[in-house]
Amino acid sequence: MNTRTFTARSFTEALNKIKQELGEGAVILKSEKKTTESSFGLGGREFVEVTAADSRELKVELESGTEFANELDVQTKDDNKNRQSSGQTYEIALLRSEVSALRDQLSEIVKHFKYNNLPTMPEKLSQSLTEMTSAGIEKELATDLTAEALVQLGPEALLSREDISTFVIAKMGQIAPPAANKITARNGKPYKIALVGAPGAGKTSLLQKLATDPQGYGKLKIGLISLDTHRLAAIEQLKTFARVSGLQIEIVYQPKDVATALNKLSGSQIILIDSPGCSPGEDQRLNDLSELLDALDPDETHLVLNSTTRVAEQAAVARLFQQVGVTHMSLTRLDESQQPGALVTISQHTKKPLAWLSNGQKFIGQLERYSHTWLRGKMFDSQSPSFVSLKSVASHM
């Protein structure tokens, strides 16, 4: 049996190549996501590697392949008794490795071949694909997840919306993991959380919610630090909030002010740090922010993103803020976004876990921690068309 390996930027592109080379009847034997090495940006370029074969050859080899592997295994064991040299021993070990690989390949062929001639995609899987794309998951990623579910889930699971959504959410959870929510003070000192992001991202609003909402840190003793000294209105806004909420606030203008501010807030359990917004091209402001954060040494640095912003712009902001040591992602204005799945895409770009999700303008009751349960509820809470042709999957790609 002749197999071919195809590489492409996405499963969709690889599938098109396979169809051109091997025809509509080609069988997918193996698919794997890989990443090239990169010394800059957000990491290496992701691509897929797909191994496929002509289904006409498989029909013959499926009948004889297992018997051949068994016979080869027996011959290998017999040869081991007769050969004594180190070179022969190496050859036998290599042959055994090839036999093992052949067995694994045949197992994959048997598993995938039963889906090759299906004229339609299962109803629930079709529904899942539609729900993913409608929720803002990029089409290529949604198609890849659907393809993985098609070949990895058993026939009974493919008829279960619950099983399919569980599989898909588990896969998405690997791409967009929830951040651990564990506050551990270092040497008895306050736990410091900095919020950074572009202008208008919602950093100050998120800070106010974290400081007051019991779902955030409202039950703990909070101290505030503002680094946003470029805007007098921003300082006055946060000072007013601190006074009304009964919280202590310190304004830090330069790195030399950090020690004094931290000393005054030493009785706090958590210190929340607000920062000025930085846009592309504002290199000096970003450098100044980086120096202040180096002096503050926060335990967490959250990149705050406005969820209504296009994913491409969010990715650009993420690249911009790499130099300040971002550790988490938090999103705001989710009540205004119709595509909650976009956060999976941005997490895939940044390789950072997701922490807080913010809705609306109220300080209480509009904050929650990101979780797989939240994602599942947002992704799979609608009904979709029940049945589509496998060939029509290309239209979703």
C-alpha positions in Angstrom: 0.0 0.0 0.0 1.3 3.4 -1.0 0.7 6.2 1.5 1.2 9.9 1.0 1.9 12.6 3.6 0.6 16.1 3.0 1.4 19.3 4.9 -0.7 22.4 4.9 -1.7 25.4 7.0 -5.0 23.8 7.8 -6.9 20.6 7.6 -9.1 22.2 4.9 -6.1 22.9 2.7 -4.6 19.5 3.3 -8.0 17.8 2.4 -8.1 19.7 -0.9 -4.6 18.5 -1.7 -5.5 14.9 -0.9 -8.6 15.1 -3.1 -6.5 16.4 -6.0 -3.8 13.8 -5.7 -5.8 10.7 -4.5 -9.4 11.5 -5.5 -12.6 11.7 -3.5 -12.2 8.1 -2.2 -9.0 8.8 -0.3 -8.8 7.6 3.3 -7.3 9.7 6.0 -4.9 7.5 8.0 -3.5 10.0 10.4 -3.6 13.8 11.1 -1.4 15.8 13.4 -1.0 19.4 14.3 2.6 20.7 14.4 4.4 24.0 15.0 7.5 25.3 13.3 10.2 26.9 15.5 10.3 30.7 15.6 12.5 33.2 17.4 10.1 36.1 17.3 6.3 36.8 17.3 3.9 34.7 19.3 5.5 31.4 18.5 6.1 29.2 15.6 3.7 28.8 12.6 1.2 26.0 13.1 0.5 23.5 10.3 -1.1 20.1 9.9 0.4 16.9 8.6 -2.0 14.4 7.1 -1.2 10.9 5.9 -3.6 9.4 3.4 -4.0 6.5 1.0 -6.1 5.4 -2.0 -9.1 3.5 -0.7 -8.9 1.0 -3.6 -5.6 -0.3 -2.3 -6.9 -0.5 1.3 -9.7 -2.9 0.4 -7.2 -5.5 -0.5 -4.7 -4.8 2.2 -7.2 -4.7 5.0 -7.9 -8.3 4.3 -4.3 -9.5 4.2 -2.4 -6.9 6.2 -3.0 -8.3 9.7 -2.1 -11.8 8.5 1.1 -10.4 6.9 2.0 -8.6 10.2 1.5 -11.8 12.2 3.6 -13.9 9.7 6.3 -11.3 9.8 6.3 -11.3 13.6 6.8 -15.0 13.6 9.6 -14.9 11.1 11.3 -12.2 13.2 11.2 -14.4 16.3 12.6 -17.4 14.4 15.4 -15.2 12.9 16.3 -14.1 16.4 17.1 -17.6 17.4 19.4 -18.2 14.4 21.2 -14.8 14.2 23.9 -14.0 16.8 25.9 -11.0 15.5 25.3 -7.5 16.8 24.5 -6.3 13.3 21.8 -9.0 12.8 20.4 -8.2 16.3 20.0 -4.5 15.3 18.3 -5.5 12.0 15.9 -7.7 14.0 15.1 -4.9 16.4 14.5 -2.6 13.5 12.2 -5.1 11.8 10.2 -5.5 15.0 9.8 -1.8 15.2 8.5 -1.8 11.6 6.1 -4.6 12.4 4.7 -2.7 15.4 4.3 0.4 13.3 2.5 -1.6 10.7 0.1 -2.9 13.3 -0.7 0.6 14.5 -1.2 1.8 10.9 -3.6 -1.1 10.2 -5.5 -0.3 13.4 -5.9 3.3 12.2 -7.0 2.2 8.8 -9.7 0.0 10.2 -10.9 2.8 12.5 -11.1 5.4 9.7 -12.2 3.3 6.8 -15.7 2.7 8.2 -16.4 6.4 7.8 -15.0 6.8 4.3 -18.1 5.8 2.4 -20.6 7.6 4.7 -22.9 9.6 2.4 -23.9 12.0 5.2 -22.4 13.5 8.3 -24.2 12.5 11.6 -26.9 15.0 12.6 -25.4 15.9 15.9 -21.9 16.4 14.4 -23.3 18.7 11.7 -25.1 20.7 14.4 -21.9 21.0 16.4 -20.0 22.4 13.4 -22.7 25.0 12.8 -22.8 26.0 16.4 -19.0 26.4 16.5 -18.8 28.7 13.5 -21.9 30.7 14.6 -20.2 31.3 18.0 -17.1 32.8 16.4 -14.7 29.8 16.2 -12.6 30.2 13.1 -13.8 28.0 10.3 -10.5 26.2 9.9 -10.4 25.3 13.6 -14.1 24.3 13.7 -13.5 22.1 10.7 -10.4 20.5 12.3 -12.3 19.8 15.5 -15.2 18.3 13.5 -12.9 16.1 11.6 -11.2 14.9 14.8 -14.6 14.1 16.3 -15.6 12.2 13.2 -12.6 9.9 13.2 -12.0 9.6 17.0 -15.5 9.1 18.4 -17.4 5.8 18.0 -20.6 5.4 16.1 -22.8 5.7 19.2 -21.0 8.8 20.4 -21.5 10.5 17.1 -25.3 10.2 17.6 -25.0 11.9 21.0 -24.9 15.7 21.2 -23.6 15.4 24.8 -20.7 13.2 23.8 -19.8 15.4 20.8 -19.9 18.6 22.8 -17.8 17.0 25.6 -15.2 16.0 23.1 -15.1 19.4 21.4 -15.0 21.3 24.7 -12.1 19.1 25.9 -10.2 19.9 22.7 -10.9 23.6 23.1 -9.9 23.4 26.7 -6.4 22.4 25.5 -6.3 25.4 23.2 -7.9 27.9 25.6 -7.2 26.6 29.2 -8.7 28.3 32.2 -6.2 29.9 34.5 -5.7 28.6 38.0 -7.5 30.9 40.6 -5.1 30.4 43.5 -3.9 33.4 45.5 -0.6 32.6 47.3 1.2 35.5 49.0 4.9 35.5 48.7 6.7 35.8 52.1 3.5 37.2 53.6 3.4 40.1 51.2 0.3 41.2 49.3 -0.5 39.4 46.1 -0.1 41.8 43.2 -2.2 41.7 40.0 -1.6 44.2 37.2 -4.0 44.9 34.4 -2.6 46.1 31.0 -4.0 46.7 27.6 -4.9 49.1 24.8 -6.9 52.3 25.5 -10.6 51.5 26.0 -10.1 47.8 26.7 -11.9 48.1 30.1 -9.0 47.8 32.5 -10.3 50.3 35.1 -13.8 48.9 35.0 -12.5 45.3 35.4 -10.3 46.5 38.3 -13.3 48.1 40.0 -15.3 44.8 39.7 -12.4 42.7 40.9 -12.1 45.0 44.0 -15.8 44.9 45.0 -17.5 41.8 43.5 -17.5 38.8 45.9 -17.0 36.7 42.8 -13.7 38.5 42.4 -11.7 39.7 45.4 -14.4 41.7 47.1 -14.2 39.6 50.3 -10.5 40.3 50.7 -8.6 43.4 51.9 -7.8 45.3 48.7 -5.2 48.0 47.9 -5.1 49.9 44.7 -2.2 51.4 42.7 -2.6 53.6 39.6 0.1 54.0 37.0 -2.2 55.9 34.6 -0.7 59.3 35.4 -1.0 60.6 31.8 -4.7 61.3 32.3 -5.8 63.4 35.3 -9.4 62.3 34.8 -8.4 58.6 35.1 -6.6 59.3 38.4 -9.6 61.3 39.8 -12.0 58.5 38.7 -10.1 55.9 40.5 -9.6 58.1 43.6 -13.3 58.6 43.8 -14.0 54.9 43.5 -11.5 54.2 46.2 -13.0 56.8 48.5 -16.6 55.5 48.0 -15.5 51.9 48.4 -13.3 52.5 51.4 -10.1 51.3 49.7 -6.6 52.7 50.0 -5.0 53.9 46.7 -1.5 55.0 45.8 -0.4 56.8 42.7 2.9 55.7 41.2 4.7 58.1 38.8 8.1 56.6 38.6 9.8 53.4 39.5 11.4 55.1 42.5 7.9 55.6 44.0 7.1 51.9 44.0 8.8 51.0 47.3 6.9 53.7 49.2 3.5 52.7 47.6 4.0 49.0 48.4 5.0 49.8 52.0 1.8 51.9 52.5 -0.3 49.0 51.1 1.5 46.3 53.0 -1.6 45.5 55.0 -3.5 44.5 51.9 -4.1 40.9 50.9 -4.3 41.8 47.2 -3.0 44.9 45.4 -4.7 45.6 42.1 -2.7 47.7 39.6 -4.3 49.9 37.0 -2.2 51.0 34.0 -2.3 53.5 31.1 -3.5 52.2 27.7 -0.8 51.7 25.1 -1.4 51.7 21.4 0.9 50.4 18.6 3.6 53.0 17.9 3.7 54.3 21.5 7.0 52.7 22.2 8.2 55.1 24.9 4.9 54.8 26.8 5.2 51.0 26.6 8.8 51.1 27.8 7.9 53.3 30.7 5.1 50.9 31.7 7.5 48.0 31.4 10.0 49.7 33.8 7.2 50.4 36.3 6.0 46.8 36.2 9.5 45.5 36.6 9.8 47.5 39.8 6.3 46.4 41.0 7.1 42.7 40.2 3.4 41.6 40.0 2.4 38.0 40.6 0.0 38.1 37.7 -0.1 40.5 34.6 -3.4 40.3 32.8 -3.8 41.5 29.2 -7.3 42.9 29.2 -9.1 42.7 25.8 -12.3 44.2 24.6 -14.2 41.2 23.2 -16.0 43.3 20.6 -12.6 44.0 18.9 -11.7 42.0 15.8 -9.5 39.0 16.5 -6.7 40.3 14.2 -6.6 43.5 16.3 -6.6 41.5 19.5 -3.6 39.5 18.3 -1.8 42.7 17.4 -2.3 44.0 20.9 -1.1 40.7 22.3 2.1 41.0 20.4 2.6 44.6 21.5 2.3 43.7 25.2 4.6 40.7 25.1 7.5 42.8 26.5 5.7 43.5 29.8 5.4 39.9 30.8 1.7 39.0 30.3 0.7 35.9 32.2 -3.1 35.8 31.8 -5.9 36.9 29.4 -9.1 38.6 30.7 -11.9 39.8 28.5 -14.5 42.6 28.9 -17.8 43.6 27.3 -18.8 40.0 26.6 -22.5 41.1 26.8 -21.9 43.1 23.6 -20.2 40.3 21.7 -22.2 37.8 19.6 -19.3 35.5 19.2 -17.9 34.2 22.5 -15.9 31.5 20.7 -13.5 34.2 19.5 -11.7 34.0 22.9 -10.6 30.5 22.0 -8.9 31.9 18.9 -7.2 34.7 20.7 -6.0 32.2 23.4 -4.6 30.0 20.6 -2.7 33.0 19.3 -1.3 34.2 22.7 -0.7 30.8 24.3 -1.9 32.3 27.6 -4.7 31.0 30.0 -8.0 32.8 30.3 -8.9 34.3 33.7 -11.7 36.8 34.1 -14.8 37.6 32.0 -16.6 40.9 32.4 -20.1 42.0 31.3 -21.8 45.4 31.6 -21.1 48.4 33.7 -22.2 47.3 37.2 -19.6 46.6 39.8 -21.5 43.6 41.3 -22.9 40.6 39.5 -21.3 41.0 36.1 -18.0 39.2 36.7 -17.1 35.5 36.4 -14.2 33.3 36.1 -13.6 31.6 32.7 -14.3 27.9 32.8 -15.0 25.0 30.4 -18.6 25.0 31.8 -19.0 28.7 30.7 -17.6 27.9 27.3 -19.8 24.9 26.8 -22.9 26.9 27.8 -22.1 29.6 25.3 -21.0 27.3 22.5 -23.8 24.7 22.5 -26.9 26.5 23.6 -28.6 26.7 20.2 -30.1 24.3 17.7 -28.8 23.9 14.2 -29.9 22.1 11.0 -30.0 18.4 11.5 -28.4 16.8 8.6 -25.8 17.7 5.9 -23.8 15.8 3.3 -20.2 15.1 4.0 -19.3 16.7 0.7 -21.0 19.9 1.9 -18.5 20.1 4.7 -16.3 21.9 2.2 -18.8 24.8 2.3 -18.1 25.2 6.0 -14.4 25.2 5.4 
